[in-house]
């Protein structure tokens, strides 16, 4: 948690599971912070950028600025933000790698395959500033087209990431002990718990994920039908039920 006389600013984009990791960590640690957000495609222009990053990494969100008695410092890695917030020890290195390189990466094309160009994404844009709304009125199709090429890529790429995510699900269920009765599941706040559940929120869509972000996200019943089906299928798995229970237990600070 940030010491006294410290100002924390979180920089994000909406519809970002990585940003949810950072936001949740700050909420859970009861760290006062201000969130500044911009739509994808405009965040590099409207947000200041992380001066410790280079090239594209300078504008990769989330990142936080910490202004304190000893000066200003920046954190741009979700795990560094989790550690800054004091949410326990770092997870097993292999699980951390699985979350970073498989879960976080795989969820993005699976979800954006259904969201890009949808009414639901249009509803999110409608919550942005006037400048951003006007920009997306003229340039939205181009931005979404670029994202489809760079994030979704192809049907084969999406299918491969579904396979990778399914393999990761089995590993995470074993690591988290989800073969035990649900009443024995460990729902205590931890780095691995917050990271796992935040990275999976786009395919679990727990009601509590609506908490705290500057943009209202659609509940699952309002998602595009294909995405809603993916969410319902995932919710029926032990890991899906764990994400829902973990959010219910921990997302809104007591």
C-alpha positions in Angstrom: 0.0 0.0 0.0 1.2 3.5 -0.8 2.7 5.4 2.2 1.1 8.6 3.5 1.4 11.8 1.4 1.5 9.7 -1.8 -0.6 10.3 -4.9 -1.2 7.3 -7.2 -2.6 7.6 -10.7 -3.6 4.6 -12.8 -3.7 4.8 -16.6 -5.9 2.3 -18.4 -8.1 1.5 -21.4 -11.6 -0.1 -21.1 -12.2 -3.7 -21.9 -8.7 -4.7 -20.6 -8.2 -7.6 -18.3 -4.6 -6.5 -17.6 -6.0 -3.1 -16.4 -8.5 -4.9 -14.2 -5.5 -6.7 -12.4 -4.0 -3.3 -11.5 -7.4 -1.7 -10.6 -8.4 -4.6 -8.4 -5.0 -4.6 -6.6 -5.3 -0.9 -5.8 -8.9 -1.3 -4.6 -8.1 -4.4 -2.5 -5.2 -2.7 -0.8 -7.4 0.3 -0.1 -4.8 2.5 -1.9 -6.4 5.8 -2.9 -5.9 6.5 -6.6 -7.2 8.4 -9.6 -7.9 6.5 -12.8 -7.3 8.1 -16.2 -8.5 6.2 -19.2 -8.8 6.5 -23.0 -10.1 4.3 -25.7 -7.8 1.9 -27.6 -6.1 3.8 -30.5 -6.3 7.1 -28.6 -4.6 6.1 -25.4 -1.1 6.8 -26.8 -2.3 10.3 -27.6 -4.4 11.2 -24.6 -2.4 9.4 -21.8 1.1 10.7 -20.9 2.9 7.4 -21.4 5.3 5.6 -19.1 8.7 7.3 -19.4 10.5 4.1 -18.2 9.2 2.2 -21.3 10.6 2.3 -24.8 8.8 2.2 -28.1 5.4 0.7 -27.9 6.0 -0.3 -24.3 5.9 3.3 -23.4 2.1 3.3 -24.0 1.3 -0.2 -22.9 -1.3 -0.1 -20.2 -1.8 -0.4 -17.3 0.8 1.7 -15.7 0.8 3.7 -12.5 2.5 6.9 -11.5 3.4 7.3 -7.8 4.1 10.8 -6.6 5.5 10.8 -3.1 7.9 12.6 -0.7 10.8 11.0 -2.4 9.8 12.0 -6.0 8.0 10.2 -8.8 8.3 6.6 -9.9 6.4 4.5 -12.4 5.3 0.8 -12.4 4.1 -0.8 -15.6 4.0 -4.5 -14.9 0.8 -5.9 -13.4 2.9 -8.1 -11.0 4.9 -5.1 -9.9 1.6 -3.3 -9.2 0.3 -6.4 -7.2 3.5 -6.4 -5.2 3.3 -2.7 -4.6 -0.2 -3.2 -3.2 1.1 -5.8 -0.8 -1.1 -8.7 -1.8 1.1 -11.4 -0.5 4.0 -13.4 -2.0 4.7 -13.8 -5.8 3.1 -17.0 -7.3 5.0 -20.0 -8.5 7.1 -19.0 -11.4 5.5 -21.5 -13.7 2.0 -20.3 -12.8 3.1 -16.7 -13.3 4.4 -17.6 -16.7 1.2 -19.5 -17.6 -0.9 -16.5 -16.7 1.3 -14.0 -18.5 2.1 -16.0 -21.7 -1.1 -18.1 -22.1 -4.1 -16.9 -20.2 -3.7 -13.2 -20.6 -2.7 -13.6 -24.3 -5.3 -16.1 -25.2 -8.4 -14.4 -23.7 -7.8 -11.2 -25.8 -8.4 -12.6 -29.3 -11.2 -14.9 -28.1 -13.2 -12.0 -26.7 -12.3 -9.3 -29.3 -13.4 -11.7 -32.1 -17.0 -11.1 -30.9 -16.7 -7.6 -29.5 -15.1 -5.7 -32.5 -17.8 -3.9 -34.4 -20.5 -5.0 -32.0 -23.2 -2.8 -30.5 -21.8 -3.6 -27.1 -18.4 -2.0 -28.0 -20.3 0.9 -29.5 -22.1 1.4 -26.1 -18.7 1.6 -24.4 -17.4 4.2 -26.9 -20.5 6.2 -26.2 -19.4 6.7 -22.6 -16.1 8.4 -23.7 -15.4 12.1 -24.0 -16.8 14.1 -26.8 -13.5 14.2 -28.6 -13.1 10.4 -28.5 -16.7 9.9 -29.6 -16.2 12.2 -32.6 -12.9 10.5 -33.4 -14.5 7.0 -33.4 -17.5 8.2 -35.4 -15.0 8.9 -38.3 -12.2 6.5 -37.6 -13.8 3.7 -35.5 -14.1 1.2 -38.4 -10.4 1.7 -39.2 -9.3 1.3 -35.6 -11.4 -1.9 -35.1 -10.1 -3.2 -38.5 -6.5 -2.7 -37.3 -7.3 -4.5 -34.0 -8.9 -7.4 -35.8 -5.7 -7.8 -37.9 -3.3 -7.5 -35.0 -5.3 -9.0 -32.1 -7.8 -11.5 -33.6 -5.7 -12.2 -36.7 -7.6 -15.3 -38.0 -10.2 -18.0 -37.2 -7.3 -20.4 -36.9 -5.5 -18.1 -34.4 -8.6 -17.8 -32.3 -9.1 -21.6 -32.3 -5.5 -22.2 -31.3 -5.9 -19.8 -28.4 -9.0 -21.6 -27.3 -7.0 -24.8 -27.2 -4.2 -23.1 -25.2 -6.7 -21.6 -22.8 -8.4 -25.0 -22.2 -5.0 -26.6 -21.4 -4.2 -23.7 -19.0 -7.6 -24.2 -17.4 -6.8 -27.8 -16.4 -3.4 -26.7 -15.0 -4.9 -23.9 -13.0 -7.6 -26.0 -11.6 -5.0 -28.5 -10.3 -2.8 -25.7 -8.9 -5.7 -24.0 -7.1 -7.0 -27.2 -5.7 -10.4 -27.0 -7.4 -10.8 -30.7 -7.4 -11.8 -30.3 -3.7 -15.4 -29.5 -2.7 -16.2 -25.8 -3.4 -16.6 -25.0 0.3 -12.9 -25.9 0.7 -11.7 -23.6 -2.0 -9.2 -20.9 -0.9 -10.8 -17.5 -1.7 -8.3 -15.4 0.3 -6.8 -12.4 -1.4 -3.5 -13.2 -3.1 -1.5 -12.2 -6.1 -2.3 -15.4 -8.0 -6.0 -15.2 -7.1 -6.4 -11.6 -8.2 -4.3 -12.1 -11.4 -6.0 -15.3 -12.4 -9.6 -14.0 -11.9 -9.0 -10.6 -13.4 -7.3 -12.0 -16.5 -10.3 -14.4 -16.9 -13.1 -11.8 -16.2 -13.9 -11.3 -19.9 -14.9 -14.9 -20.3 -16.6 -15.2 -16.9 -18.2 -11.7 -16.6 -18.9 -11.7 -12.9 -21.3 -9.0 -11.8 -18.7 -7.5 -9.5 -16.4 -6.7 -12.5 -18.6 -3.7 -13.1 -17.3 -2.2 -9.9 -14.9 0.7 -9.9 -14.1 1.1 -13.6 -14.8 4.4 -15.4 -16.7 2.6 -18.2 -19.8 0.5 -17.6 -19.2 -3.0 -19.1 -22.2 -5.1 -20.4 -23.5 -8.0 -18.3 -23.3 -11.3 -20.1 -26.9 -11.3 -21.2 -26.1 -8.2 -23.3 -23.0 -9.7 -24.9 -23.0 -10.8 -28.5 -24.5 -14.3 -28.6 -21.2 -16.0 -29.6 -19.4 -14.4 -26.6 -22.3 -15.1 -24.2 -22.1 -18.8 -25.2 -18.3 -18.9 -24.5 -19.0 -17.2 -21.1 -21.7 -19.7 -20.1 -19.5 -22.6 -21.1 -16.6 -21.3 -19.0 -18.8 -20.6 -16.0 -19.8 -24.3 -15.9 -16.2 -25.4 -15.3 -14.6 -25.5 -11.9 -12.3 -22.6 -12.8 -15.2 -20.6 -14.1 -17.1 -21.1 -10.8 -14.0 -20.2 -8.9 -13.7 -16.9 -10.7 -17.3 -16.0 -9.9 -16.9 -17.0 -6.3 -13.6 -15.1 -5.9 -15.1 -12.0 -7.4 -18.1 -12.2 -5.1 -15.9 -12.7 -2.1 -13.2 -10.1 -2.8 -13.9 -7.6 -5.6 -15.8 -4.9 -3.7 -13.7 -3.8 -0.7 -15.5 -4.6 2.6 
